[in-house]
Each structure stands twice: as structure tokens, then as C-alpha cells.
Amino acid sequence: MQLLVSAITHSGDGYRTPERSMSRQASFSAALVSCIAIPLVMYSASAVYVLPNLERATAKQCLEHDWPADKHQAHMAWCAANGYKS
């Protein structure tokens, strides 16, 4: 059994030991976790920081009528339909 574990196997990219194969598998697992964790952290940060700031900026824009004059009616209707004071 020990001989089987320490045997060198051949693959298309060269020779590798079972230990190297496990190391590659661990690297793949770490990369996969990173590909899931990083976007999840970014999404959470946006939910905590960006959304409240966006809400305040929208309310301010509706109160101050901060838009082009030719778009006034469309923006006033949007603010009223979405519950913002204008």
C-alpha cells in the first residue's frame, strides 16, 4: 500500500506525486471559495453603504428639483410615484 501511495503517476502536464495532486486540489478549493466570498463581501458592503446613501441622494434630488428643466414633469411624476417629497 505504501508503494501505491508513493508511486509517481503520469498526467498530460508532466509527472506529479499524490501530494502535489492534493496541493492542486486545495489550491482549486481556495480559488473557488475566493470567487464566491469576494463578490459576497462586495455585495454586503454595497447593501450597507451604497443603498442608504443612494436613498438620501434621491430624496435630496427630489426636494431640490435637481434635474434638467426639460425633464421636470417626468422627474416630478417619478418622485411622487415613489413616495418622495418634491
Order of alpha helices (4+ residues) and beta strands (2+ residues): alpha-beta-beta-alpha-alpha-alpha
